[in-house]
């Protein structure tokens, strides 16, 4: 009798564990793209099974809305350059993300609604802009590649901006912190994949101003923004 009771107990325990495994939400990984007035970010995220907290890592380019794109039509073969922009900017954002489900998507015909909050470290990097300066010569005119110095460089002699890869190793890091809150709508053609769009607000605060523009008053250390995020996720 004792053996029979132990056998039934083990069968019941295994059945319960099997049922839990069937209803447990799988882990999920995703990629995302965010667009805001200060630039754009690409991100990777991971949410462990049956948890509302996950991890994410994003990075992208930072720009100042005051940037003015010009083409010097006075010079032959001139390319666009940004007047007064002395540094390129980018940032990396490792952090944690928390989902507050409002309406969970349980099948491919459902629409999931959730609030999404994240907190992250902000590691900004700024490096010098290089431009092509027109230099007349006795036989052939040439373009000289040099760091952009608006206070001494004549804008009428600028023939274009070099690739951001030029001078990349000459920059400096600026640490900071940030966070965001967004409302997310999620849908998909299959249960194990989903698409989502989020609209929200974010803020990134650096320890000092990011020197993107020649005019110091145009540079900032705090970046509040409204953003739109598009994401694709897959059960892993």
Wavefront OBJ file of the C-alpha trace (Angstrom):
o trace
v 0.000 0.000 0.000
v 2.834 2.399 0.890
v 4.544 1.780 -2.457
v 1.247 2.407 -4.268
v 0.774 5.731 -2.455
v 4.349 6.803 -3.283
v 3.790 5.851 -6.922
v 0.584 7.914 -7.145
v 2.280 10.856 -5.409
v 5.153 10.813 -7.910
v 2.750 10.583 -10.856
v 0.745 13.521 -9.545
v 3.873 15.640 -8.943
v 5.174 14.916 -12.450
v 1.796 15.852 -13.934
v 1.798 19.185 -12.077
v 5.345 20.002 -13.204
v 4.453 19.068 -16.790
v 1.405 21.369 -16.708
v 3.494 24.215 -15.308
v 6.071 23.743 -18.048
v 3.344 23.891 -20.686
v 1.866 27.178 -19.462
v 5.165 28.827 -18.573
v 6.025 31.697 -20.869
v 9.227 31.082 -22.855
v 12.233 33.369 -22.869
v 12.147 36.041 -25.545
v 14.806 37.935 -27.471
v 14.259 40.911 -29.731
v 15.687 43.710 -31.837
v 14.396 47.281 -31.937
v 14.808 50.665 -33.600
v 14.052 53.957 -31.836
v 13.714 57.364 -33.444
v 13.863 60.616 -31.426
v 14.670 64.273 -32.073
v 18.268 63.756 -30.912
v 18.985 60.846 -33.250
v 18.256 57.131 -33.380
v 19.123 53.902 -31.512
v 19.344 50.209 -32.374
v 18.750 47.763 -29.539
v 18.921 44.127 -28.463
v 16.772 42.800 -25.620
v 16.295 39.579 -23.654
v 13.459 38.678 -21.288
v 13.835 35.431 -19.254
v 10.969 32.966 -19.062
v 8.023 33.865 -16.796
v 9.585 37.168 -15.717
v 8.565 40.774 -16.326
v 12.107 42.109 -15.955
v 14.723 41.723 -18.668
v 17.913 43.201 -20.062
v 18.615 45.390 -23.041
v 21.576 46.953 -24.825
v 21.164 49.773 -27.319
v 23.354 52.259 -29.105
v 23.048 54.914 -31.757
v 24.008 58.314 -33.090
v 23.374 61.608 -31.308
v 22.700 64.822 -33.206
v 21.743 68.363 -32.343
v 18.460 69.583 -33.908
v 20.193 72.917 -34.577
v 22.526 71.339 -37.141
v 22.323 72.983 -40.578
v 23.267 70.930 -43.646
v 24.914 72.991 -46.404
v 26.497 72.423 -49.812
v 29.126 74.900 -51.010
v 28.075 75.423 -54.626
v 31.055 77.744 -55.232
v 33.508 74.814 -55.259
v 33.633 72.014 -57.861
v 32.696 68.574 -56.574
v 31.601 69.957 -53.202
v 29.826 67.621 -50.773
v 27.427 68.421 -47.892
v 28.754 69.527 -44.513
v 27.097 70.614 -41.252
v 27.801 74.227 -40.370
v 29.134 74.678 -36.836
v 29.146 70.941 -35.996
v 32.568 70.276 -34.434
v 32.041 66.757 -33.055
v 30.192 63.604 -33.995
v 28.300 61.900 -31.192
v 27.056 58.441 -30.262
v 26.051 56.628 -27.103
v 25.728 53.122 -25.670
v 22.968 52.222 -23.188
v 23.142 48.941 -21.237
v 20.269 48.555 -18.790
v 17.247 46.721 -17.422
v 13.664 46.875 -18.684
v 10.387 46.117 -16.878
v 7.039 45.265 -18.510
v 3.705 46.041 -16.836
v 1.121 44.049 -18.770
v -2.235 45.743 -19.294
v -3.637 43.280 -21.830
v -1.534 40.168 -22.485
v -1.279 38.722 -26.005
v -2.091 35.010 -25.637
v -2.664 34.129 -29.295
v -1.828 35.481 -32.724
v -5.221 37.202 -32.955
v -4.723 39.146 -29.712
v -3.365 42.667 -29.284
v -1.104 43.046 -26.262
v -0.889 46.352 -24.396
v 1.796 47.098 -21.821
v 3.681 49.890 -20.122
v 7.447 49.503 -20.559
v 9.961 51.202 -18.256
v 13.722 51.000 -18.390
v 16.725 52.304 -16.471
v 20.169 52.335 -18.056
v 23.690 53.652 -17.944
v 24.445 56.174 -20.707
v 27.975 56.119 -22.150
v 28.301 58.984 -24.631
v 31.249 59.378 -27.003
v 32.181 62.504 -28.980
v 34.922 62.686 -31.613
v 36.083 65.486 -33.958
v 34.525 66.320 -37.322
v 36.920 66.447 -40.264
v 36.247 68.599 -43.346
v 37.825 69.090 -46.776
v 39.292 72.600 -47.082
v 39.890 74.020 -50.561
v 43.526 75.058 -51.067
v 44.531 76.839 -54.330
v 47.827 75.633 -55.780
v 50.014 76.817 -58.732
v 49.160 73.851 -60.972
v 46.270 71.942 -59.415
v 43.895 72.990 -56.681
v 43.624 70.504 -53.813
v 41.368 69.650 -50.869
v 43.060 69.324 -47.482
v 41.527 67.062 -44.855
v 41.603 68.687 -41.413
v 39.644 68.911 -38.140
v 36.808 71.410 -38.435
v 37.579 74.684 -36.609
v 34.703 77.110 -37.338
v 36.443 80.000 -35.591
v 39.269 79.999 -38.196
v 37.923 77.987 -41.151
v 36.223 79.998 -43.900
v 32.902 78.273 -44.674
v 33.215 79.388 -48.314
v 36.341 77.192 -48.587
v 34.809 74.004 -47.178
v 34.276 71.355 -49.841
v 32.514 68.779 -47.702
v 32.575 66.671 -44.535
v 34.661 63.519 -44.211
v 33.283 60.138 -43.142
v 32.528 59.837 -39.390
v 35.142 57.053 -39.293
v 37.841 59.725 -39.678
v 39.018 60.809 -36.227
v 36.989 58.122 -34.427
v 39.924 57.202 -32.182
v 40.416 60.838 -31.076
v 37.234 61.145 -29.026
v 36.365 61.052 -25.320
v 33.754 59.238 -23.251
v 31.151 61.014 -21.100
v 29.294 58.836 -18.538
v 25.719 59.334 -17.421
v 22.385 57.741 -16.526
v 19.001 57.523 -18.227
v 15.540 56.042 -18.268
v 12.315 55.888 -20.264
v 8.615 55.086 -20.001
v 6.494 54.026 -22.973
v 3.136 52.559 -23.944
v 3.561 49.480 -26.169
v 1.141 47.746 -28.531
v 2.126 44.185 -29.559
v 0.768 41.957 -32.324
v 1.952 39.134 -34.582
v 1.032 36.471 -37.130
v 2.334 33.677 -34.891
v 2.214 32.986 -31.152
v 6.007 32.698 -30.814
v 6.839 35.919 -32.694
v 5.595 39.450 -32.244
v 5.860 42.953 -33.615
v 5.405 46.024 -31.475
v 5.305 49.787 -31.607
v 5.924 51.968 -28.565
v 5.494 55.676 -27.969
v 7.083 57.228 -24.928
v 9.417 59.704 -23.274
v 13.053 59.297 -22.290
v 15.750 61.279 -20.536
v 19.536 60.902 -20.534
v 21.688 62.940 -18.153
v 25.467 63.163 -18.693
v 28.087 64.352 -16.221
v 28.995 67.247 -18.557
v 27.813 68.815 -21.781
v 28.326 66.848 -24.978
v 30.384 69.209 -27.233
v 28.646 68.690 -30.576
v 28.367 72.324 -31.729
v 30.732 75.287 -31.897
v 28.395 77.471 -29.824
v 28.562 76.165 -26.216
v 24.987 77.310 -25.524
v 23.768 74.868 -28.183
v 25.293 71.916 -26.350
v 23.577 70.134 -23.481
v 24.176 67.531 -20.792
v 20.506 66.542 -20.357
v 18.587 65.085 -23.294
v 14.801 64.840 -22.747
v 13.042 63.335 -25.756
v 9.837 61.896 -27.180
v 10.496 58.695 -29.123
v 8.875 56.042 -31.287
v 10.173 52.463 -31.020
v 9.638 49.605 -33.489
v 10.574 46.097 -32.323
v 10.500 42.446 -33.378
v 10.702 39.636 -30.792
v 11.071 35.850 -31.022
v 10.728 33.084 -28.429
v 14.136 31.553 -27.676
l 1 2 3 4 5 6 7 8 9 10 11 12 13 14 15 16 17 18 19 20 21 22 23 24 25 26 27 28 29 30 31 32 33 34 35 36 37 38 39 40 41 42 43 44 45 46 47 48 49 50 51 52 53 54 55 56 57 58 59 60 61 62 63 64 65 66 67 68 69 70 71 72 73 74 75 76 77 78 79 80 81 82 83 84 85 86 87 88 89 90 91 92 93 94 95 96 97 98 99 100 101 102 103 104 105 106 107 108 109 110 111 112 113 114 115 116 117 118 119 120 121 122 123 124 125 126 127 128 129 130 131 132 133 134 135 136 137 138 139 140 141 142 143 144 145 146 147 148 149 150 151 152 153 154 155 156 157 158 159 160 161 162 163 164 165 166 167 168 169 170 171 172 173 174 175 176 177 178 179 180 181 182 183 184 185 186 187 188 189 190 191 192 193 194 195 196 197 198 199 200 201 202 203 204 205 206 207 208 209 210 211 212 213 214 215 216 217 218 219 220 221 222 223 224 225 226 227 228 229 230 231 232 233 234 235 236
